[in-house]
Amino acid sequence: MPKLSVIVPFYNVQQYAPDTLRSLRANARKDFEFILVDDHSRDETPAILERAAEDLARYAEVRHVRHEVNGGLATARNTGLDLARGEYLTFLDGDDWLAPGYLEQLVAAIEALGCDFVRTDHVQATARARSVHRAPVGRRDEVLDPRAAILPVDRTTSVDYAYAWAGAYHRRLLDRGVLHFTDGLRTAEDRPWIWKLHREADSFAVLGLLGVFYRRGVANSLTQIGDVRQLDFIRAFDQVVAETAADRDADRLLPKAVRTYCAIIAHHLSEIEKFEAPVAKQLRVRAAAAIRRMPQDALGDVLETMDLRRAARLRRLRRRITTAKAAA
């Protein structure tokens, strides 16, 4: 069994993949396994991966697979999870990179703590600018209860730091069915995943460790493109709310899920100009339907405590629903 499996999906990242692959080589160990998943790239990425896989195989175990059709990031990560044999698992995106020696430190830390998973800070790279983004948990290098870290409702908490690549996960979570993503989600795929992780794992810790470099502003990233795939956040948060409503602590956790969903809807509405016109129309319609599906008591409480600008946007949607019902 490899000590660590690193799952790396790639899709049309010929400009950035060489940096990613060089960083894997700088982290390679004979008992590490690199799973390179090409999600049916249509540029030079497949050729880059073919050459790199041969080179990396001298330093670590390498598994290289190519999807026959593009399935999106969640599906590509699931392919990697299905192939992974490591005692521990982690992720990296095909346009990001790692500091030399980072993975060895990551494995040493989770082994020493003995917990189900660990989270790390990361460095955001926007062009030449660098900024450190910290996981929103104050206590470091200490085993904690992941369920408790979902709250409080009105603060940024661990479930809001949804980056799958910012951490490592014990294989027992994979065996229990906790680590797979919702297949086919194109955006917000990390959101149902991070909530499930915090509801179902038994222990976690946040490390005082930097080493993941997250590239922002990539032209072909879905966060930069205003097409219909962006609206997958609605399906993702519908899942978060539904699963949390069925949880044994729903009375405590559901307000947090609803508040986060509302905040994301308000954020997208504030940037509606970036969407293509038909998609903008879909956003308004589908966001209104999402508001209607939410637990209305929890929604009312959330709107009373949100900042005025975001609450106003959401109340307009809610009024539209009420008006339409009255007219019918």
Phi, psi and omega in degrees: 000126174298152177290321185218134170253129179247116185261121187231101174280145178230139173208110176051052182237041183302330181288330188249338184304322179301321177295317179300313184291323176297323180290329174294317179299322180288353178244005188291148174211149185300333179262017172258150180236123177255121180252108184260116184247109176272113184274055178059053176297150181244009176250213182273003181306315180303318180293321177299317181292321179302312181293317184292322181299320179295319180290315183296331183297346176282344187241340183203169171286138182230133173235124186237120180230154178231130176285142177285335174225155178285126183245351182095168188298317181300315181294320179295319177296322178296323175302315178297319179297322180293333181268340190295139179240002188286156173292327175235158181225150172210174183232158170210141176272153188290354176245010178251180180207169184240149172288148178303134177080359183299315185297324179296318177294322180297313180295316180300322182290314182290326176296317182295323183278330177071020183264173182292320179205160176233152176241153180229162168286175176210165177253123176270129181246113177241106190055239180266355182280146178230137177215140181273131177242124188257141173300135188280057176225123187286325185276127185245148176056038181220134182288129186231171177270115183294329179295320179294333183283356175290327185259165011278165186298317190263018179235156171291124185233186186298329179286348175274348177258080198265012186288115182295329183282354180267064180161187176216155192222133179288147183301332181301331176292320177296316181296332178273359178081022184268337192267345181288152181263162176290114188300135174090351177293129182266331175223161179059023181296335181284343188288305175300327181296312183291325178294315179298318179302315182284333177282326193251339176284160183262335185203150175205171176211156174249129186263146170275065187223127175249143178178349176262130177250115186258116185274121178254157177080018177291129191300321183265010176291143180296336177291344180259356187245130183263050178256183191295338179298333178300333185283359175298345178299333180291314177297321181297314183281333170302319178295316179303311183295316182296315181291324179290325177296334180269359183283154180296336178252034184304323182299329180269324189269331185299320177303325178294317180297316180294317180299316180295317177302314179299318180297320180291318176300313180299321179298313181294322177295327180289341180246028188296338181295338182282346182274149170300149187306312179296327180288322177300319178296316177300321180301313181298315183294313184287329176292320177297319178294324178295319177300320181293327182282339184293152173301116192292328177296313179296320179298315179300318178296320180296315182297330178290336187250354178283162176295155192299320185294312181292319179299323180296317178300316183288325178293325177298318176298317182295319178296322179301319179296312182299317180296317180297320179296318181296320181293325180291000000 
